Amino acid sequence: MDRAPRSLHERLVDVLCDVRYPAERWEIIAGAAARGADRVTAYRLARLPYGTYPDLDAVLAGVFAAQPMPRPGRAGP
């Protein structure tokens, strides 16, 4: 049975469920990797600003506030 693709928000919540807060950026990235984060999710977490995050909501806010980098070879608007 095929499952519908999950949103980035759902994937983040899934891979960050074992992280203990407050957490440093590296702890968040390591926790997501340990839970098998996919490439896109890991990439978005890698773009988090350095610092300590008090809870999951702060991590989600940081991920969705960070603008993704453009792909090489693509012109911007």
Buried (B, 14 or more C-beta within 10 A) or exposed (E): EEEEEEEBEEBBBBBBEEBEBEBEBEBBBBBBEEBEBEEEBBEBBEEBEEEEBEEBEBBBEBBEEBEEEEEEEEEEE
